[in-house]
Amino acid sequence: MKEQRILITGACGQIGTELIPALRQRFGDDHVIATDIHVRPSGISNYIQLDVMQDEMLELVVKECGVTQIYHLAAMLSAKGEQNLDAAWSLNVHSLLSILKIAHEQGLEKVFWPSSIAVFGPNSPKYNCHQNARTEPTTVYGISKRAGEYWCNYYFDKFGVDVRSLRYPGLISAGASPGGGTTDYAVDIFHQALEKGNYTCYLEEDTCLPMMYMPDAIRATLELMEAPKEKISVRTSYNLAAMSFAPCDLAARIRKILPDFKIDYHPDFRQAIANSWPASIRDTEARRDWGWQPEFDLNRMTLDMLERLSVKKCLPLPEQEAETLTYPDFPMDNYVASNCRV
Ligand SMILES: NC(=O)c1ccc[n+]([C@@H]2O[C@H](COP(=O)([O-])OP(=O)(O)OC[C@H]3O[C@@H](n4cnc5c(N)ncnc54)[C@H](O)[C@@H]3O)[C@@H](O)[C@H]2O)c1
């Protein structure tokens, strides 16, 4: 097999921070080049400061470093995008087009580019939203992701570029802070629960959304990229699911471990974005084509997040009883906000 050189854009973000060590473990430190618009953060090696909007520089770096694969993560997310329409469209679409063009012209082996459940809109099914459901996104972020999906499909069809993509749900991680998405509350809540014992949520208590814990998202990304080419039947972007919950469900799980935790709700402009998205996703094609299976449900994720953050912040958790968390699975075809107002 040809020696791989992998370039990651947007490497300092929520996903990049966790994808870099995972790729370096597989391919070796020297084979994974982290890039971002920021100056090099301390503690990260093999790093190049790179603005993905600078086409010529991007092309030069790919050529000079002998890059064989790109993971293109640089983007502007949903909530920030609604407040910066032009910049969001231009970053999200222009940079993808440059990368697809470079991949074609320089004969790269593979490209990974993340899409999002934001490609769906109010006319998509609310529950069990399937791969080929109607997509009429109502945010600039969703429109840019849907356009990007078509561009990926175009470059595969016309030029054979092996570009692969996942429609990530809202991602939750104990690493870097999230960068301006509508589901960021599901990360912030853990920090505030440990530090202050209370949280004010910008979504209503029963706003159910598809979510995933970062270790599952990283594994899904690597599994998709390692799948044999002939197994990949979706060249726009794969639906991907793990769990669905509302703020009140997450608060109830946190309260099992931190019994004094309090939450209140002051919805802002992000409520309208969340309302336009499905509550649950069906990911039959990902499971069938490359064997996708999530490992983390709401219980496991809550416990793991609190354990990791409590170590990081030196704020020990109260003693847990052995049975700690049991929670019925969310029925994917409806949602009953059983934990609200408790
Ligand atoms: N985090 C989620 O919940 C989620 C969900 C669905 C899809 N995604 C997608 O995954 C990808 C990565 O998401 P994330 O959560 O890590 O985002 P993030 O906002 O945390 O990170 C994005 C990174 O891109 C960098 N960046 C911005 N402009 C740049 C430029 N011009 N040149 C180079 N770098 C630039 C930023 O500095 C930042 O480090 C994005 O495409 C996003 O749309 C994320």
The ligand as an SDF file (V2000), in Angstrom:
LIG
                    3D

 44 48  0  0  0  0  0  0  0  0999 V2000
  -19.6770   19.6550   15.9150 N   0  0  0  0  0  0  0  0  0  0  0  0
  -20.8390   19.2180   15.4550 C   0  0  0  0  0  0  0  0  0  0  0  0
  -21.7880   18.9660   16.2320 O   0  0  0  0  0  0  0  0  0  0  0  0
  -21.0160   18.9730   13.9860 C   0  0  0  0  0  0  0  0  0  0  0  0
  -22.2200   18.4020   13.5510 C   0  0  0  0  0  0  0  0  0  0  0  0
  -22.4080   18.2120   12.1830 C   0  0  0  0  0  0  0  0  0  0  0  0
  -21.3980   18.5350   11.2810 C   0  0  0  0  0  0  0  0  0  0  0  0
  -20.2280   19.0820   11.7520 N   0  0  0  0  0  0  0  0  0  0  0  0
  -19.2280   19.4520   10.7470 C   0  0  0  0  0  0  0  0  0  0  0  0
  -17.9470   18.9420   11.0920 O   0  0  0  0  0  0  0  0  0  0  0  0
  -16.9200   19.8650   10.6810 C   0  0  0  0  0  0  0  0  0  0  0  0
  -16.0490   20.2370   11.8710 C   0  0  0  0  0  0  0  0  0  0  0  0
  -16.8880   20.6960   12.9100 O   0  0  0  0  0  0  0  0  0  0  0  0
  -16.3350   21.1950   14.3140 P   0  0  0  0  0  0  0  0  0  0  0  0
  -17.4180   20.9650   15.2890 O   0  0  0  0  0  0  0  0  0  0  0  0
  -14.9850   20.6320   14.5620 O   0  0  0  0  0  0  0  0  0  0  0  0
  -16.2450   22.7450   14.0190 O   0  0  0  0  0  0  0  0  0  0  0  0
  -15.4580   23.8560   14.8650 P   0  0  0  0  0  0  0  0  0  0  0  0
  -16.1730   25.1460   14.6340 O   0  0  0  0  0  0  0  0  0  0  0  0
  -15.2200   23.3980   16.2510 O   0  0  0  0  0  0  0  0  0  0  0  0
  -14.0520   23.8830   14.1130 O   0  0  0  0  0  0  0  0  0  0  0  0
  -13.8930   24.4320   12.8420 C   0  0  0  0  0  0  0  0  0  0  0  0
  -12.4370   24.8200   12.6990 C   0  0  0  0  0  0  0  0  0  0  0  0
  -12.2840   25.4240   11.4000 O   0  0  0  0  0  0  0  0  0  0  0  0
  -11.3440   26.4600   11.5290 C   0  0  0  0  0  0  0  0  0  0  0  0
  -11.4890   27.4250   10.4420 N   0  0  0  0  0  0  0  0  0  0  0  0
  -12.4380   28.3690   10.2770 C   0  0  0  0  0  0  0  0  0  0  0  0
  -12.2080   29.0870    9.1750 N   0  0  0  0  0  0  0  0  0  0  0  0
  -11.0710   28.5900    8.6190 C   0  0  0  0  0  0  0  0  0  0  0  0
  -10.3150   28.9090    7.4720 C   0  0  0  0  0  0  0  0  0  0  0  0
  -10.6680   29.9080    6.6520 N   0  0  0  0  0  0  0  0  0  0  0  0
   -9.2120   28.1740    7.1990 N   0  0  0  0  0  0  0  0  0  0  0  0
   -8.8390   27.1640    8.0240 C   0  0  0  0  0  0  0  0  0  0  0  0
   -9.5120   26.8220    9.1370 N   0  0  0  0  0  0  0  0  0  0  0  0
  -10.6080   27.5290    9.4280 C   0  0  0  0  0  0  0  0  0  0  0  0
  -11.6530   27.0820   12.8830 C   0  0  0  0  0  0  0  0  0  0  0  0
  -10.5500   27.8230   13.3750 O   0  0  0  0  0  0  0  0  0  0  0  0
  -11.9690   25.8510   13.7270 C   0  0  0  0  0  0  0  0  0  0  0  0
  -10.8280   25.3760   14.4130 O   0  0  0  0  0  0  0  0  0  0  0  0
  -17.6580   21.0460   10.0360 C   0  0  0  0  0  0  0  0  0  0  0  0
  -17.7360   20.8430    8.6530 O   0  0  0  0  0  0  0  0  0  0  0  0
  -19.0360   20.9630   10.6420 C   0  0  0  0  0  0  0  0  0  0  0  0
  -20.0000   21.5300    9.7920 O   0  0  0  0  0  0  0  0  0  0  0  0
  -20.0180   19.3130   13.0690 C   0  0  0  0  0  0  0  0  0  0  0  0
  1  2  1  0
  2  3  2  0
  2  4  1  0
  4  5  1  0
  4 44  2  0
  5  6  2  0
  6  7  1  0
  7  8  2  0
  8  9  1  0
  8 44  1  0
  9 10  1  0
  9 42  1  0
 10 11  1  0
 11 12  1  0
 11 40  1  0
 12 13  1  0
 13 14  1  0
 14 15  2  0
 14 16  1  0
 14 17  1  0
 17 18  1  0
 18 19  2  0
 18 20  1  0
 18 21  1  0
 21 22  1  0
 22 23  1  0
 23 24  1  0
 23 38  1  0
 24 25  1  0
 25 26  1  0
 25 36  1  0
 26 27  1  0
 26 35  1  0
 27 28  2  0
 28 29  1  0
 29 30  1  0
 29 35  2  0
 30 31  1  0
 30 32  2  0
 32 33  1  0
 33 34  2  0
 34 35  1  0
 36 37  1  0
 36 38  1  0
 38 39  1  0
 40 41  1  0
 40 42  1  0
 42 43  1  0
M  CHG  2   8   1  16  -1
M  END
$$$$
